[in-house]
Amino acid sequence: KSDIGTNFYTNIEVGGKRVAVSGTNVVLENANSGLNQFWKFERQSDGSYMIINVANGYVLDVSGAKNADGTNIQTYNSNNSAAQRWHVFIQEGKYIFRSAISSNRVVDVAGGNLSAGANIQLYSFNNSAAQKFTLTNTTTKKPTAGNAQAILTQAKWVADFCRNNGFTYGGTSYNPALNNSERLVSCDRFVG
C-alpha cells in the first residue's frame, strides 16, 4: 500500500481518457473541464482511501459489495463500508486501486477497452494497462464550475515548465529537456 497524501483533488486517467461519473455509473470520457472528472482522495486510518466524485459528492463504490470479476464500479452515498475503501499501489509510476473487499481485485476498464464510454468494473489483477492509472491536475483547492479550467491550465503550465526546465522529486533531479526517457511528466510528481 502507498501513502499518496490526503485531501487532494485530481483527475484519474488511463489510455488518454479520464475516469468520470455518468449519472452514478463510472466510465471513461474524453478529457474536459467537467467536475464529473475530478475526484477527492481522503486517506482513512487503515491506510485505505475514500475516493469521492466532486460533481455528485458520492463515493467510488463496488456495486452490492460483490467480490467478483465484472462487478460494476459506481458512485454511491457514503456508508463507510469496505466496498468504498481503496488501497493504492504504485507500479512503474502508475496507480492501481485495489478494493478493500478483495485481496486481488482492482479497478479495471471492462474488456481493456480504453475508449470513451468504456465501463469501469472490479476485476482480478492481471497487470494490464486497463488497471494502471495516472493522477493528473492534482490540487488541494476544490475544483468548482468556475475554477476547474483555471486549475487545468495552471497544472499544464507547471508540467510544461518542469518538462522544459527539470525538477527535483524524492531527492533526484530530473531534466526531461535533456533526457527523452523523462519526457512524460505527471503532475503528481511535483504537486505536494
C-alpha positions in Angstrom: 0.0 0.0 0.0 1.1 3.5 -0.7 0.6 6.8 1.1 -0.1 9.3 -1.6 -1.3 12.0 0.7 -4.8 13.1 1.7 -7.5 15.7 1.0 -6.4 16.4 -2.6 -8.4 16.6 -5.8 -7.2 15.0 -9.1 -8.2 13.5 -12.4 -7.8 9.8 -12.8 -6.6 8.9 -16.3 -5.9 5.7 -18.3 -5.1 5.4 -22.0 -5.6 9.2 -22.6 -9.1 9.1 -21.2 -10.5 10.2 -17.8 -12.4 8.3 -15.2 -15.7 10.1 -14.8 -19.2 9.8 -13.5 -22.2 9.5 -15.8 -25.2 9.6 -13.6 -23.9 7.4 -10.8 -22.0 5.0 -13.0 -18.3 5.2 -13.6 -17.0 5.3 -17.2 -14.1 6.7 -19.3 -14.6 10.0 -21.0 -12.6 12.3 -23.3 -10.8 14.9 -21.1 -12.6 18.1 -20.4 -13.0 20.5 -17.5 -16.1 18.8 -16.2 -16.4 18.4 -12.4 -17.5 14.8 -13.0 -13.9 14.0 -13.9 -12.5 15.3 -10.6 -12.0 13.1 -7.6 -11.2 13.8 -4.0 -8.9 11.4 -2.2 -9.3 11.1 1.6 -6.9 8.8 3.4 -8.5 6.7 6.1 -7.0 5.5 9.4 -6.4 2.0 8.0 -4.3 3.4 5.1 -7.1 3.0 2.5 -8.7 5.8 0.6 -12.3 7.0 0.1 -12.4 8.4 -3.4 -15.2 11.0 -3.8 -16.5 12.4 -7.0 -16.6 16.2 -7.0 -19.7 16.6 -9.2 -22.1 14.3 -7.3 -20.4 14.0 -3.9 -20.8 10.2 -4.0 -18.0 7.7 -3.1 -16.4 5.3 -5.5 -18.2 2.0 -4.6 -18.2 -1.7 -5.6 -21.9 -2.3 -6.5 -23.6 -4.5 -3.9 -20.2 -5.1 -2.2 -19.9 -8.1 -4.6 -16.4 -9.5 -4.7 -16.5 -11.0 -8.2 -14.9 -10.2 -11.6 -17.1 -7.9 -13.7 -18.8 -6.3 -10.7 -19.8 -2.7 -11.7 -18.0 0.2 -10.1 -20.3 3.1 -9.3 -20.6 6.1 -7.1 -22.9 5.8 -4.1 -23.8 7.6 -0.8 -21.0 7.2 1.7 -21.7 4.3 4.1 -18.2 3.8 5.4 -18.2 0.2 4.1 -15.3 -1.8 2.7 -16.9 -1.5 -0.7 -16.0 2.1 -0.6 -12.4 1.7 0.6 -9.5 1.5 -1.9 -5.8 0.5 -1.3 -3.5 2.3 -3.6 -0.4 0.7 -5.0 2.2 2.3 -7.3 3.8 0.2 -10.0 6.1 1.6 -12.7 4.8 5.1 -11.9 1.1 4.1 -12.3 -1.6 3.8 -9.7 -3.5 0.6 -9.0 -6.7 0.8 -6.9 -7.4 -2.5 -5.0 -10.8 -2.8 -3.3 -10.8 -3.4 0.4 -13.3 -6.2 -0.1 -10.8 -8.2 -2.0 -7.2 -9.4 -1.8 -6.7 -9.4 -5.5 -9.5 -7.4 -7.4 -8.8 -3.9 -8.6 -10.4 -1.1 -10.6 -10.4 -2.1 -14.3 -11.6 -0.8 -17.6 -14.0 -3.5 -18.9 -12.6 -5.6 -21.7 -9.4 -3.4 -21.8 -11.4 -1.0 -24.0 -9.7 2.3 -23.4 -12.2 4.4 -25.4 -14.7 7.0 -24.3 -17.8 5.3 -22.8 -16.0 2.2 -21.6 -17.3 0.9 -18.3 -15.3 0.7 -15.1 -15.5 -2.6 -13.2 -13.9 -4.7 -10.5 -11.6 -7.4 -11.9 -8.8 -9.7 -10.8 -5.4 -8.1 -11.0 -3.8 -9.1 -14.3 -1.1 -6.4 -14.7 -2.8 -4.9 -17.8 -2.8 -1.3 -18.9 -6.5 -1.3 -18.2 -5.7 -1.5 -14.4 -2.9 1.1 -14.2 -3.9 4.8 -13.9 -2.3 8.2 -13.6 -3.3 11.1 -11.4 -3.2 14.4 -13.2 -4.0 18.1 -12.4 -3.6 17.4 -8.7 -4.6 20.3 -6.4 -5.5 20.9 -2.8 -8.1 23.5 -4.0 -11.5 22.1 -4.6 -12.5 22.4 -8.2 -15.7 24.3 -8.9 -17.5 25.1 -12.1 -15.7 28.5 -12.0 -12.2 27.3 -11.4 -11.8 23.9 -12.9 -10.5 25.2 -16.2 -8.1 27.5 -14.4 -6.7 24.5 -12.3 -6.2 22.5 -15.5 -4.4 25.5 -17.2 -2.2 26.1 -14.2 -1.3 22.4 -14.0 -0.4 22.4 -17.7 1.9 25.4 -17.1 3.7 23.7 -14.3 4.0 20.5 -16.3 5.3 22.4 -19.3 7.8 24.3 -17.2 9.1 21.1 -15.4 9.2 19.2 -18.7 11.4 22.0 -20.3 13.5 23.0 -17.3 13.8 20.0 -15.0 12.7 19.4 -11.4 13.6 17.5 -8.2 11.5 14.7 -6.9 12.4 12.5 -3.9 15.9 13.9 -3.9 16.5 13.0 -7.5 16.9 15.7 -10.2 15.1 15.2 -13.5 15.6 17.1 -16.7 13.2 15.9 -19.4 14.6 18.5 -21.8 17.9 16.6 -21.8 16.7 13.1 -21.3 13.9 11.8 -23.6 13.1 8.9 -21.1 11.9 11.6 -18.6 9.7 13.4 -21.1 6.4 12.1 -19.6 5.9 14.1 -16.5 2.8 13.7 -14.4 1.6 16.5 -12.1 1.7 14.2 -9.1 5.5 14.3 -9.2 5.7 18.0 -8.2 2.4 19.0 -6.6 2.9 18.5 -2.9 
